[in-house]
Amino acid sequence: MIKTSDTMSSASSSYQITVCCFTKFHLSNMHADNSLLRLKAIQNALSPPLKDSAYPPWKKVLILPDDATVDVLFPNPPEAQSIQIAINRKVVCAYRILARSARLVVSGVGTPHEDKSDHIPQFPVLEILPASAVDPSGNQSISIEDAWGVLNALHTIYHTQEVIPIVVSSSLANGEEITKYLLESGLARKKHVLKGVSPDPELFLLRISFWQGAGTGGYHERGWLRGKTDLLARAPFPWIPSFTRTPLVIAAHPLRPSKPQPGELVYRKYLPMVHQFLEFHYMDIEEKDGPTKGRHLAAFHKWQNNPIVNKGWGEAGPLEKHIQYVKELHAKPSVLPLIMSWDGELMGYTELTYIKEDHVAPHVPYGVGDYDRGLHILVGEEKFRGNARSQGWMSGIMHYLFLADPRTDRIIGEPKESNPAVLKLSLDIGMNIESRFDFPYKRSVITRLSRDRFFKYDIPSHVQPL
């Protein structure tokens, strides 16, 4: 269920999907011109230059989940020299755009269509260089965690590309280590070729893999998931049969894992469109000393007594009622109550459910899976409403749910059919409207988002189109 009174207005975008690999060793003048125009557009769209920079204007691209800043120096003109990437004000690598392009062809390899793949986009090849290529005192190698930060920057800058063709420069001292990391983690793949055919040197960085968290857990601590949730994503909780019987639900389902500690941070991601961190904490109603003491409950109580929120949720009442409400959710294995915030400022609340144990399950067309998830949402602070932020927290929730368990293939919503704002938001972040049905108390529609759709399209990057 999606319950919110937020208002949005934005046309949804369509994106092309690529599934393949063919290398073209020349770049047309038009293609080169488009690349330069795109770089100039990126420079204009990203953040203002660093005020204390001693170099030409640097642009802040993003901040990593561990608070490391990532800045990029775009030369002027772009073709004049290498593009530099700095993490925490230190240049960690550079890249240059080569005079050739490549496309990833998979299904056409070995068929008469292999050399006729013009329907598959081709993109300029980037050569990844060490910091020493632009500064003699710079490092000749790059750490694994910084390599992931560089990929985060590249997938932000080139977020509309399903793949980014690269070659790792021979001047990168640990080039073999980085190549192994990219291939073994699934962050990149080589060209698909028939047996006995030597592949081209390009690696293809995969947007679909990066946003699924490839190359994070077990490699470094810079990923979006935090605490217990991160551990469970690395080693998913085993399938153990269980059962729920309530006045509204009778269902067999897997046993659900234990929950995070009250107040624990579970997800953190910087959203370039609003230049702020989106954070999810497990709701804390305890009175122990700590950074969340009293804050979560006070905000929840205030929001539920807001007439706009109460219109959708119907949970207005005294503080004691809301304490009991959250305590019951804490004791319910199938529901995860989270407080949402922007840069630490509380802004909303969400309940993330397992659909199998939810009373909406009988209404979902074609049944529900063991790890299908659902959501209930409210935005409590007026200043945090609006299209950009709404798409940000909505796509963030979807991202979190898909990252938290690789077995989750679908996210199901059941908003009121009479709530056009929520329906539009659902469509804007890639959900489909599947059906309509009647609860005893409202008419709802079933909305659905598949893992495949979320990660194949440019949804999780949440970058203002350039």
PAROZA-795877 format. One record per residue (C-alpha): residue in one letter; x, y, z; residue number from 0. Coordinates in pm, 1 decimal, m for minus. Example, Ala and Ser with C-alpha at 12.3 -4.5 7.8 and 13.67 -1.06 7.14 Angstrom:
# PAROZA-795877
{A; {1230.0; m450.0; 780.0}; 0};
{S; {1367.0; m106.0; 714.0}; 1};
END
This chain:
# PAROZA-795877
{M; {0.0; 0.0; 0.0}; 0};
{I; {116.8; 352.4; m73.3}; 1};
{K; {m42.6; 614.7; 149.7}; 2};
{T; {71.4; 974.0; 99.8}; 3};
{S; {m71.7; 1311.3; 12.7}; 4};
{D; {239.6; 1440.0; m162.6}; 5};
{T; {197.5; 1626.9; m492.8}; 6};
{M; {419.8; 1584.8; m796.5}; 7};
{S; {435.8; 1699.2; m1156.5}; 8};
{S; {691.5; 1555.7; m1395.4}; 9};
{A; {678.1; 1379.0; m1727.1}; 10};
{S; {820.1; 1029.8; m1711.2}; 11};
{S; {1118.0; 955.2; m1931.8}; 12};
{S; {1178.6; 659.5; m2157.9}; 13};
{Y; {1512.7; 491.7; m2199.4}; 14};
{Q; {1655.5; 242.8; m2442.0}; 15};
{I; {1783.9; m94.6; m2325.5}; 16};
{T; {2103.0; m243.7; m2464.2}; 17};
{V; {2197.5; m612.7; m2442.2}; 18};
{C; {2498.4; m656.9; m2665.5}; 19};
{C; {2876.8; m602.1; m2804.1}; 20};
{F; {3046.5; m482.9; m3117.6}; 21};
{T; {3347.0; m253.1; m3135.9}; 22};
{K; {3383.6; 17.8; m3394.6}; 23};
{F; {3734.4; 158.2; m3425.6}; 24};
{H; {3640.3; 499.1; m3550.1}; 25};
{L; {3427.9; 783.1; m3425.8}; 26};
{S; {3235.5; 994.5; m3670.6}; 27};
{N; {3264.0; 1372.2; m3653.7}; 28};
{M; {2901.8; 1392.1; m3549.7}; 29};
{H; {2957.6; 1140.4; m3269.4}; 30};
{A; {3264.6; 1329.8; m3148.8}; 31};
{D; {3076.4; 1659.2; m3155.0}; 32};
{N; {2793.3; 1504.6; m2952.9}; 33};
{S; {3042.2; 1379.9; m2693.1}; 34};
{L; {3188.5; 1727.7; m2652.0}; 35};
{L; {2844.5; 1884.7; m2627.6}; 36};
{R; {2750.4; 1630.5; m2363.3}; 37};
{L; {3059.9; 1706.2; m2156.7}; 38};
{K; {2981.7; 2076.7; m2170.9}; 39};
{A; {2624.1; 2005.0; m2061.7}; 40};
{I; {2754.1; 1797.9; m1771.6}; 41};
{Q; {2980.4; 2083.0; m1662.2}; 42};
{N; {2686.3; 2321.7; m1659.5}; 43};
{A; {2451.3; 2082.4; m1479.2}; 44};
{L; {2672.7; 1973.3; m1191.7}; 45};
{S; {2748.4; 2173.6; m877.5}; 46};
{P; {2938.2; 2505.9; m871.5}; 47};
{P; {3322.7; 2497.3; m872.8}; 48};
{L; {3516.0; 2445.1; m552.7}; 49};
{K; {3579.9; 2789.3; m409.7}; 50};
{D; {3932.9; 2717.5; m290.9}; 51};
{S; {4046.3; 2528.9; m600.3}; 52};
{A; {4382.4; 2631.5; m741.0}; 53};
{Y; {4292.2; 2474.3; m1075.1}; 54};
{P; {4029.0; 2539.7; m1342.1}; 55};
{P; {3673.9; 2489.4; m1209.4}; 56};
{W; {3611.5; 2155.9; m1039.6}; 57};
{K; {3255.0; 2023.2; m1021.8}; 58};
{K; {3114.8; 1831.1; m726.7}; 59};
{V; {2952.0; 1522.2; m876.5}; 60};
{L; {2843.8; 1343.4; m559.2}; 61};
{I; {2925.2; 1244.0; m202.5}; 62};
{L; {2988.0; 877.7; m126.6}; 63};
{P; {2799.1; 701.2; 157.5}; 64};
{D; {3107.0; 735.0; 382.0}; 65};
{D; {3101.6; 1116.3; 328.4}; 66};
{A; {3394.3; 1119.3; 84.9}; 67};
{T; {3337.8; 1391.6; m174.8}; 68};
{V; {3388.0; 1320.0; m544.2}; 69};
{D; {3485.3; 1613.6; m767.6}; 70};
{V; {3562.6; 1618.3; m1138.6}; 71};
{L; {3777.2; 1856.7; m1338.1}; 72};
{F; {3649.2; 1894.7; m1692.9}; 73};
{P; {3917.5; 2060.8; m1907.0}; 74};
{N; {3828.3; 2342.6; m2140.5}; 75};
{P; {3808.4; 2253.8; m2420.1}; 76};
{P; {3718.2; 1893.0; m2320.1}; 77};
{E; {3933.7; 1732.4; m2589.1}; 78};
{A; {4244.1; 1922.8; m2477.5}; 79};
{Q; {4347.5; 1696.7; m2190.4}; 80};
{S; {4239.2; 1424.4; m1949.1}; 81};
{I; {3939.5; 1454.2; m1719.6}; 82};
{Q; {4044.7; 1424.4; m1354.7}; 83};
{I; {3852.5; 1265.1; m1066.9}; 84};
{A; {3931.4; 1358.8; m705.8}; 85};
{I; {3807.2; 1192.0; m387.0}; 86};
{N; {3831.2; 1407.3; m75.5}; 87};
{R; {4022.4; 1671.6; m275.6}; 88};
{K; {4290.9; 1424.1; m385.1}; 89};
{V; {4315.7; 1320.6; m750.0}; 90};
{V; {4281.9; 941.3; m759.1}; 91};
{C; {4263.2; 885.9; m1135.9}; 92};
{A; {4192.3; 1045.1; m1471.4}; 93};
{Y; {4037.7; 935.0; m1796.2}; 94};
{R; {4039.8; 1046.1; m2155.9}; 95};
{I; {3793.7; 990.3; m2436.5}; 96};
{L; {3947.2; 784.5; m2713.4}; 97};
{A; {3878.5; 836.5; m3084.3}; 98};
{R; {3679.7; 516.8; m3114.6}; 99};
{S; {3350.3; 382.6; m2989.0}; 100};
{A; {3212.0; 44.2; m2889.2}; 101};
{R; {2877.8; m127.1; m2852.5}; 102};
{L; {2792.4; m432.5; m2644.4}; 103};
{V; {2644.6; m700.5; m2868.3}; 104};
{V; {2542.7; m1030.4; m2707.6}; 105};
{S; {2251.5; m1205.4; m2877.8}; 106};
{G; {2369.2; m1120.7; m3229.8}; 107};
{V; {2717.0; m1273.3; m3195.2}; 108};
{G; {2762.2; m1561.8; m3437.5}; 109};
{T; {2455.1; m1467.7; m3643.4}; 110};
{P; {2422.5; m1283.5; m3976.6}; 111};
{H; {2314.1; m979.8; m3771.7}; 112};
{E; {2641.6; m947.9; m3580.3}; 113};
{D; {2776.2; m672.0; m3804.7}; 114};
{K; {2435.6; m509.1; m3850.6}; 115};
{S; {2371.0; m395.4; m3496.0}; 116};
{D; {2303.9; m27.5; m3557.4}; 117};
{H; {1996.0; m50.0; m3334.0}; 118};
{I; {2228.9; m100.6; m3036.7}; 119};
{P; {2382.4; 223.8; m2904.9}; 120};
{Q; {2756.4; 272.2; m2925.7}; 121};
{F; {2947.6; 490.3; m2683.9}; 122};
{P; {3294.4; 650.6; m2676.0}; 123};
{V; {3566.3; 437.4; m2517.0}; 124};
{L; {3724.6; 586.5; m2204.5}; 125};
{E; {4085.8; 512.9; m2109.2}; 126};
{I; {4128.5; 491.3; m1731.6}; 127};
{L; {4457.5; 650.2; m1621.2}; 128};
{P; {4641.4; 670.6; m1287.9}; 129};
{A; {4668.0; 1002.4; m1103.4}; 130};
{S; {5035.0; 1012.3; m1201.3}; 131};
{A; {4929.3; 1063.4; m1563.6}; 132};
{V; {4818.8; 1418.3; m1478.0}; 133};
{D; {5047.2; 1485.9; m1180.7}; 134};
{P; {5398.1; 1334.5; m1154.9}; 135};
{S; {5358.9; 1323.4; m775.4}; 136};
{G; {5028.0; 1136.4; m799.5}; 137};
{N; {4977.8; 767.7; m724.1}; 138};
{Q; {5044.1; 514.9; m997.3}; 139};
{S; {4772.6; 283.9; m863.3}; 140};
{I; {4417.6; 315.8; m731.2}; 141};
{S; {4261.6; 140.6; m431.8}; 142};
{I; {3955.7; m82.2; m470.1}; 143};
{E; {3735.5; 150.6; m264.8}; 144};
{D; {3846.3; 451.6; m468.3}; 145};
{A; {3786.9; 255.8; m789.2}; 146};
{W; {3425.9; 204.8; m678.0}; 147};
{G; {3401.3; 577.3; m605.5}; 148};
{V; {3530.2; 651.1; m956.5}; 149};
{L; {3267.9; 415.7; m1103.5}; 150};
{N; {3002.3; 595.6; m899.7}; 151};
{A; {3114.3; 921.0; m1060.1}; 152};
{L; {3118.0; 771.6; m1411.7}; 153};
{H; {2771.9; 617.6; m1371.6}; 154};
{T; {2648.9; 956.5; m1249.2}; 155};
{I; {2807.8; 1156.0; m1532.3}; 156};
{Y; {2710.2; 903.5; m1801.1}; 157};
{H; {2392.6; 786.6; m1629.3}; 158};
{T; {2192.3; 754.1; m1951.8}; 159};
{Q; {2434.9; 490.0; m2086.7}; 160};
{E; {2357.7; 125.5; m2012.7}; 161};
{V; {2728.0; 52.3; m2059.5}; 162};
{I; {3049.2; 254.8; m2044.9}; 163};
{P; {3325.1; 104.8; m2261.9}; 164};
{I; {3668.5; 143.1; m2100.8}; 165};
{V; {4026.0; 30.1; m2138.9}; 166};
{V; {4254.1; 18.1; m1835.2}; 167};
{S; {4577.4; 199.2; m1916.6}; 168};
{S; {4899.7; m1.8; m1901.7}; 169};
{S; {5039.4; 286.2; m1694.1}; 170};
{L; {4808.0; 195.2; m1405.1}; 171};
{A; {5040.6; m1.0; m1176.1}; 172};
{N; {4765.0; m225.0; m1034.6}; 173};
{G; {4570.1; m246.2; m1358.1}; 174};
{E; {4544.7; m625.7; m1334.1}; 175};
{E; {4401.4; m600.5; m981.6}; 176};
{I; {4142.2; m342.9; m1090.1}; 177};
{T; {4048.6; m547.7; m1397.7}; 178};
{K; {4005.4; m858.5; m1181.6}; 179};
{Y; {3790.3; m662.7; m935.8}; 180};
{L; {3565.1; m531.5; m1212.9}; 181};
{L; {3516.9; m870.8; m1377.7}; 182};
{E; {3487.2; m1091.1; m1069.0}; 183};
{S; {3240.1; m857.3; m896.6}; 184};
{G; {3025.2; m825.3; m1209.0}; 185};
{L; {3079.6; m449.9; m1235.6}; 186};
{A; {3208.9; m503.8; m1588.6}; 187};
{R; {3216.6; m767.3; m1858.8}; 188};
{K; {3419.4; m839.1; m2167.7}; 189};
{K; {3290.6; m853.2; m2522.1}; 190};
{H; {3088.4; m1165.8; m2594.5}; 191};
{V; {3275.4; m1371.8; m2854.2}; 192};
{L; {3260.0; m1721.1; m3000.3}; 193};
{K; {3503.8; m1987.8; m2887.1}; 194};
{G; {3848.9; m1936.7; m3034.4}; 195};
{V; {3796.8; m1567.4; m3112.2}; 196};
{S; {4016.5; m1319.1; m2925.1}; 197};
{P; {3808.7; m1048.8; m2753.9}; 198};
{D; {3874.3; m680.6; m2805.7}; 199};
{P; {4052.5; m502.7; m2518.9}; 200};
{E; {3748.8; m306.6; m2399.2}; 201};
{L; {3569.7; m376.4; m2074.4}; 202};
{F; {3207.8; m267.8; m2048.9}; 203};
{L; {3106.8; m109.0; m1717.8}; 204};
{L; {2748.9; m220.0; m1653.3}; 205};
{R; {2498.3; 27.8; m1510.6}; 206};
{I; {2263.1; m258.9; m1422.1}; 207};
{S; {2532.0; m422.1; m1204.7}; 208};
{F; {2661.0; m107.6; m1037.9}; 209};
{W; {2324.1; m2.6; m897.1}; 210};
{Q; {2258.4; m358.2; m773.6}; 211};
{G; {2551.8; m312.6; m536.1}; 212};
{A; {2810.8; m515.3; m726.2}; 213};
{G; {3161.8; m462.7; m593.1}; 214};
{T; {3052.9; m331.9; m250.8}; 215};
{G; {2984.0; m590.7; 20.4}; 216};
{G; {3303.7; m777.5; 104.1}; 217};
{Y; {3522.9; m540.5; m96.7}; 218};
{H; {3493.8; m214.2; 101.1}; 219};
{E; {3258.1; m22.7; 332.0}; 220};
{R; {3137.9; 246.2; 93.3}; 221};
{G; {2809.8; 82.8; m14.6}; 222};
{W; {2460.7; 223.6; 35.1}; 223};
{L; {2345.1; m46.2; 278.5}; 224};
{R; {2448.9; m12.9; 640.4}; 225};
{G; {2466.3; m228.4; 952.6}; 226};
{K; {2267.0; m550.8; 976.8}; 227};
{T; {2101.1; m493.7; 640.5}; 228};
{D; {2439.6; m489.8; 469.1}; 229};
{L; {2535.7; m820.3; 633.4}; 230};
{L; {2209.8; m986.9; 526.9}; 231};
{A; {2254.6; m867.2; 169.3}; 232};
{R; {2597.1; m1034.9; 157.2}; 233};
{A; {2468.5; m1362.2; 307.7}; 234};
{P; {2087.9; m1375.4; 266.7}; 235};
{F; {1888.6; m1527.2; 549.3}; 236};
{P; {1819.7; m1894.8; 467.6}; 237};
{W; {1483.9; m2020.2; 344.7}; 238};
{I; {1306.8; m2166.0; 647.3}; 239};
{P; {934.2; m2251.9; 629.5}; 240};
{S; {703.9; m2050.9; 853.7}; 241};
{F; {335.5; m1959.7; 887.1}; 242};
{T; {117.0; m1661.7; 976.9}; 243};
{R; {m243.2; m1675.5; 1100.6}; 244};
{T; {m425.9; m1350.2; 1188.1}; 245};
{P; {m784.8; m1227.4; 1144.6}; 246};
{L; {m680.4; m1091.4; 800.8}; 247};
{V; {m405.8; m1331.3; 685.4}; 248};
{I; {m353.0; m1706.2; 660.8}; 249};
{A; {m27.5; m1772.1; 476.5}; 250};
{A; {269.5; m2004.0; 450.0}; 251};
{H; {591.6; m1812.0; 388.0}; 252};
{P; {964.9; m1810.3; 468.9}; 253};
{L; {1078.4; m1719.1; 818.5}; 254};
{R; {1188.2; m1355.0; 819.5}; 255};
{P; {1522.4; m1237.8; 962.2}; 256};
{S; {1549.7; m1042.7; 1287.2}; 257};
{K; {1532.7; m665.4; 1259.2}; 258};
{P; {1795.2; m389.8; 1302.7}; 259};
{Q; {1850.8; m221.4; 1636.1}; 260};
{P; {1623.5; 76.7; 1715.1}; 261};
{G; {1767.2; 387.7; 1554.7}; 262};
{E; {2008.8; 189.3; 1334.1}; 263};
{L; {2098.3; 340.3; 995.6}; 264};
{V; {2012.4; 92.1; 717.1}; 265};
{Y; {2051.1; 294.2; 394.0}; 266};
{R; {2236.1; 609.0; 289.1}; 267};
{K; {2259.7; 755.5; m59.1}; 268};
{Y; {2347.2; 1098.2; m198.2}; 269};
{L; {2101.4; 1227.4; m456.4}; 270};
{P; {2262.4; 1472.4; m701.7}; 271};
{M; {1925.9; 1616.0; m806.2}; 272};
{V; {1868.3; 1769.0; m460.8}; 273};
{H; {2233.7; 1772.3; m339.9}; 274};
{Q; {2145.6; 1593.8; m14.5}; 275};
{F; {2172.2; 1253.1; 151.0}; 276};
{L; {1863.1; 1035.6; 174.9}; 277};
{E; {1880.0; 820.3; 489.2}; 278};
{F; {1660.4; 544.4; 635.2}; 279};
{H; {1677.5; 454.9; 1005.7}; 280};
{Y; {1492.0; 174.7; 1183.3}; 281};
{M; {1231.4; 357.6; 1391.9}; 282};
{D; {1330.0; 415.4; 1753.9}; 283};
{I; {1066.6; 467.1; 2025.1}; 284};
{E; {1290.3; 377.7; 2316.6}; 285};
{E; {1398.5; 630.7; 2574.6}; 286};
{K; {1766.9; 533.9; 2582.1}; 287};
{D; {2023.8; 807.9; 2534.4}; 288};
{G; {2142.4; 843.6; 2176.7}; 289};
{P; {2110.5; 1053.9; 1863.0}; 290};
{T; {1752.7; 940.9; 1794.8}; 291};
{K; {1617.8; 969.7; 2152.1}; 292};
{G; {1263.2; 1103.8; 2134.4}; 293};
{R; {1302.9; 1239.7; 1779.9}; 294};
{H; {1142.6; 957.4; 1586.6}; 295};
{L; {838.7; 923.0; 1810.1}; 296};
{A; {780.5; 1299.0; 1835.3}; 297};
{A; {791.8; 1335.9; 1457.2}; 298};
{F; {568.2; 1032.5; 1397.9}; 299};
{H; {313.6; 1162.4; 1648.7}; 300};
{K; {312.8; 1508.3; 1488.6}; 301};
{W; {279.7; 1372.2; 1135.8}; 302};
{Q; {m6.7; 1134.6; 1215.8}; 303};
{N; {m201.9; 1425.0; 1366.7}; 304};
{N; {m154.6; 1635.7; 1054.0}; 305};
{P; {m498.7; 1653.7; 883.6}; 306};
{I; {m344.1; 1590.9; 539.9}; 307};
{V; {m164.1; 1277.1; 659.5}; 308};
{N; {m461.0; 1159.5; 863.3}; 309};
{K; {m677.8; 1173.2; 551.5}; 310};
{G; {m467.7; 894.7; 404.3}; 311};
{W; {m365.8; 702.9; 715.6}; 312};
{G; {m649.6; 755.6; 965.8}; 313};
{E; {m417.6; 713.5; 1264.3}; 314};
{A; {m458.5; 1049.4; 1441.0}; 315};
{G; {m464.3; 1023.2; 1818.1}; 316};
{P; {m272.8; 1058.2; 2145.8}; 317};
{L; {93.2; 972.6; 2194.0}; 318};
{E; {6.6; 649.3; 2376.6}; 319};
{K; {m178.1; 524.3; 2068.2}; 320};
{H; {123.2; 585.3; 1846.7}; 321};
{I; {364.8; 420.1; 2091.6}; 322};
{Q; {148.6; 110.0; 2090.0}; 323};
{Y; {116.0; 124.0; 1709.4}; 324};
{V; {492.6; 118.9; 1657.0}; 325};
{K; {552.6; m142.5; 1928.6}; 326};
{E; {316.2; m377.1; 1746.0}; 327};
{L; {510.9; m322.5; 1423.6}; 328};
{H; {840.4; m390.0; 1601.9}; 329};
{A; {696.3; m723.4; 1713.4}; 330};
{K; {565.2; m810.5; 1364.9}; 331};
{P; {831.5; m999.5; 1165.3}; 332};
{S; {690.3; m902.4; 824.2}; 333};
{V; {697.9; m522.1; 865.9}; 334};
{L; {997.8; m287.4; 884.1}; 335};
{P; {910.2; 66.1; 1008.9}; 336};
{L; {1164.5; 322.4; 891.2}; 337};
{I; {1209.5; 696.2; 944.4}; 338};
{M; {1328.8; 885.7; 635.7}; 339};
{S; {1545.4; 1198.1; 645.2}; 340};
{W; {1731.1; 1446.4; 423.8}; 341};
{D; {2078.8; 1523.9; 559.6}; 342};
{G; {1960.2; 1409.1; 901.3}; 343};
{E; {1642.5; 1622.1; 904.7}; 344};
{L; {1341.4; 1394.7; 956.8}; 345};
{M; {1092.0; 1418.7; 672.4}; 346};
{G; {879.6; 1104.2; 648.0}; 347};
{Y; {796.8; 749.0; 742.4}; 348};
{T; {761.2; 419.9; 558.0}; 349};
{E; {649.4; 68.3; 644.5}; 350};
{L; {812.2; m196.5; 428.3}; 351};
{T; {623.6; m523.9; 419.6}; 352};
{Y; {648.3; m877.9; 287.9}; 353};
{I; {343.7; m913.2; 62.7}; 354};
{K; {284.2; m1280.3; 146.3}; 355};
{E; {193.7; m1183.6; 503.6}; 356};
{D; {m11.5; m878.7; 396.2}; 357};
{H; {m387.9; m873.7; 344.2}; 358};
{V; {m337.2; m735.9; m7.5}; 359};
{A; {m185.5; m1067.7; m123.0}; 360};
{P; {m513.2; m1228.0; m247.7}; 361};
{H; {m567.8; m928.3; m478.1}; 362};
{V; {m230.8; m945.5; m656.4}; 363};
{P; {m272.5; m1089.5; m1008.0}; 364};
{Y; {m100.6; m1427.1; m1061.3}; 365};
{G; {m7.9; m1462.3; m696.5}; 366};
{V; {285.4; m1337.9; m489.2}; 367};
{G; {642.3; m1460.2; m440.9}; 368};
{D; {814.5; m1545.6; m114.8}; 369};
{Y; {1022.6; m1226.1; m125.4}; 370};
{D; {786.6; m978.1; m292.8}; 371};
{R; {780.6; m654.2; m92.5}; 372};
{G; {527.6; m376.8; m35.2}; 373};
{L; {531.2; m26.8; 110.6}; 374};
{H; {326.2; 230.3; 300.5}; 375};
{I; {455.6; 588.3; 291.5}; 376};
{L; {390.6; 928.6; 441.3}; 377};
{V; {573.2; 1258.1; 388.9}; 378};
{G; {528.2; 1457.0; 708.1}; 379};
{E; {712.6; 1781.2; 634.4}; 380};
{E; {560.3; 2020.5; 383.3}; 381};
{K; {895.4; 2166.3; 273.6}; 382};
{F; {1010.2; 1821.8; 160.1}; 383};
{R; {722.3; 1767.5; m77.2}; 384};
{G; {752.0; 1818.5; m450.9}; 385};
{N; {845.6; 1621.1; m759.6}; 386};
{A; {1226.5; 1595.6; m733.0}; 387};
{R; {1228.5; 1487.1; m369.7}; 388};
{S; {930.7; 1254.3; m414.4}; 389};
{Q; {1101.4; 1069.1; m697.4}; 390};
{G; {1416.7; 1062.7; m484.9}; 391};
{W; {1274.5; 895.9; m174.8}; 392};
{M; {1046.2; 668.3; m378.7}; 393};
{S; {1330.4; 540.1; m597.0}; 394};
{G; {1545.5; 518.8; m280.9}; 395};
{I; {1292.6; 289.3; m114.1}; 396};
{M; {1282.2; 67.4; m423.4}; 397};
{H; {1663.4; 64.6; m435.3}; 398};
{Y; {1685.2; m32.6; m70.1}; 399};
{L; {1434.8; m317.0; m106.2}; 400};
{F; {1607.1; m466.9; m410.0}; 401};
{L; {1951.7; m436.6; m247.7}; 402};
{A; {1844.0; m579.2; 87.7}; 403};
{D; {1767.5; m923.8; m57.2}; 404};
{P; {1870.6; m1040.2; m406.6}; 405};
{R; {1568.5; m1274.9; m403.5}; 406};
{T; {1324.8; m982.2; m413.5}; 407};
{D; {1204.4; m964.5; m773.9}; 408};
{R; {892.3; m746.8; m735.0}; 409};
{I; {770.9; m452.3; m532.5}; 410};
{I; {393.2; m418.6; m506.1}; 411};
{G; {192.5; m106.1; m424.1}; 412};
{E; {m182.0; m67.9; m367.5}; 413};
{P; {m258.1; 306.6; m354.7}; 414};
{K; {m606.7; 450.6; m367.2}; 415};
{E; {m735.9; 480.8; m720.1}; 416};
{S; {m859.7; 828.4; m626.4}; 417};
{N; {m505.3; 954.2; m543.8}; 418};
{P; {m369.3; 1078.1; m879.3}; 419};
{A; {m51.1; 1222.8; m725.9}; 420};
{V; {63.9; 885.8; m593.7}; 421};
{L; {m35.9; 709.3; m915.6}; 422};
{K; {168.9; 958.4; m1116.9}; 423};
{L; {468.0; 919.8; m883.0}; 424};
{S; {444.7; 542.1; m917.3}; 425};
{L; {452.7; 569.9; m1295.6}; 426};
{D; {735.8; 825.4; m1288.5}; 427};
{I; {967.0; 585.5; m1105.2}; 428};
{G; {889.2; 296.0; m1339.5}; 429};
{M; {597.4; 109.6; m1180.0}; 430};
{N; {317.1; m37.6; m1389.9}; 431};
{I; {m52.2; m32.1; m1301.9}; 432};
{E; {m163.3; m396.0; m1308.2}; 433};
{S; {m520.0; m407.1; m1181.4}; 434};
{R; {m784.1; m252.2; m956.5}; 435};
{F; {m973.7; m405.5; m666.8}; 436};
{D; {m1190.2; m313.4; m368.6}; 437};
{F; {m1099.2; m336.2; m3.4}; 438};
{P; {m1398.9; m300.2; 231.8}; 439};
{Y; {m1288.0; 59.1; 295.3}; 440};
{K; {m1135.8; 182.1; m35.0}; 441};
{R; {m1084.7; 113.1; m405.3}; 442};
{S; {m719.0; 50.9; m487.1}; 443};
{V; {m499.8; m28.4; m782.6}; 444};
{I; {m214.4; m277.6; m791.3}; 445};
{T; {114.9; m120.1; m899.1}; 446};
{R; {420.3; m330.5; m970.3}; 447};
{L; {791.9; m272.4; m1024.7}; 448};
{S; {1019.8; m558.5; m1127.5}; 449};
{R; {1388.9; m584.4; m1043.4}; 450};
{D; {1463.0; m614.4; m1414.8}; 451};
{R; {1285.8; m289.5; m1501.0}; 452};
{F; {1426.8; m90.9; m1210.0}; 453};
{F; {1789.7; m170.1; m1283.9}; 454};
{K; {1779.6; m181.4; m1664.7}; 455};
{Y; {1634.4; 167.3; m1690.0}; 456};
{D; {1794.2; 484.4; m1555.7}; 457};
{I; {1585.8; 488.7; m1236.3}; 458};
{P; {1824.0; 443.9; m938.4}; 459};
{S; {2076.9; 709.3; m1047.6}; 460};
{H; {1823.8; 988.4; m980.5}; 461};
{V; {2026.1; 1248.3; m1171.4}; 462};
{Q; {1873.9; 1552.8; m1336.9}; 463};
{P; {1874.4; 1475.0; m1711.5}; 464};
{L; {2171.8; 1649.6; m1876.5}; 465};
END
